[in-house]
Amino acid sequence: MKAMLSNAPGGPGTLEWTETQTPEPKKGEVRVAVKAAGVNFPDTLIIRDLYQLKPPRPFAPGGEVAGVVEAVGEGCETLSVGDNVIAMPGFGGFVTHICVPEIACLKMPEGMPFDEAASFIFTYGTSHYALKDRAALKAGETLLILGAAGGVGAAAVELGKAAGARVIAAVSSEDKATFCTELGADETIIYPREMDRDAQKTLSGEIKKIAGPKGVQVAYDAVGGDYAEPVIRSMGWGGRFLVVGFPAGIPSIPLNLTLLKSCQIVGVFWGASVRMDPEGHAANMADLFRLYAEGEVKPRITARFPMEEAAKALDHIGDRKVLGKVVLTVD
């Protein structure tokens, strides 16, 4: 088998396409022949030792894959050889073959292509958990999404619309704004790539103008940095500000704003929630597969690379110019 290995901390260029031994599934595991792997922002962090999870080296990045079960370990009861599955290994997915616990796999919905399956769980799982479980988003509320053209942001646009919310997509370019409008966003805002105090005031004023007198009820922040504060300043009474990611850095927030608006700052750690509440995760996955079958959500894959070009895919993610999802494929 082949694996894209991180042997030392560093950027995508440090990864090495390596021949290694094909693993055998242990008790409770299945071996999956990988057909596609989703590429996500945490993959750019984990290889630099900047992510919460720090696997021992050598390891392959890649937290979500889709493929075919080709071997089953002792004690497995729900999967069989030949089943098409989505697997969430956490890391290790940029490979041609991987062994994962059976409980970390879901059978793919009928008719779902491998590339869409490998692009589905991480982004839609994160955004559904954020909007449904952490924010309790209601129909008719105003939802603002920072970084709305990225993987989790695009999923949040679709899920917000499916929930009946008014969606404002905040992005950094015209092409991203167009992309979000095509996803169903009601309004778009283009913010600058560099954010000083004047730009913060301008952004906050623009959000308030578009959101209207009630302000933003739910904010989904997949950007962080200096973009977070102007969003919190635009929150409505009782609003919920969702902390999702920090590609622009970890923000410093004046907490008096939460008092003045009686709003909440709510953490979104989807990966941990899957482990802490497996029943809730299963219910959310059933929701998402239903929405997929009904055509309410569909991964927008805008770039595909062969697995051996994973470094290019990670560079594509890291420059913050990506629209929707990036996928690696295996012949």
Secondary structure by P-SEA (a helix, b strand, c coil): cccccccccccccccccccccbbbbcccbbbbcccbbbbcccccccccccccccccccbbbbccbbbbbcccccccccccccccccccccccccccbbbbbccccccccccccaaaaaaccaaaaaaaaaacccccccccbbbbbcccccaaaaaaaaaaaaaccbbbbbbccaaaaaaaaaacccbbbbbbccccaaaaaaaaaaaaaaaccccccbbbbccccaaaaaaaaacccbbbbbbccccccbbbbcaaaaaaaccccccccaaaaaaacaaaaaaaaaaaaaaaaaccccccccccccccaaaaaaaaaaacccccbbbbbcc
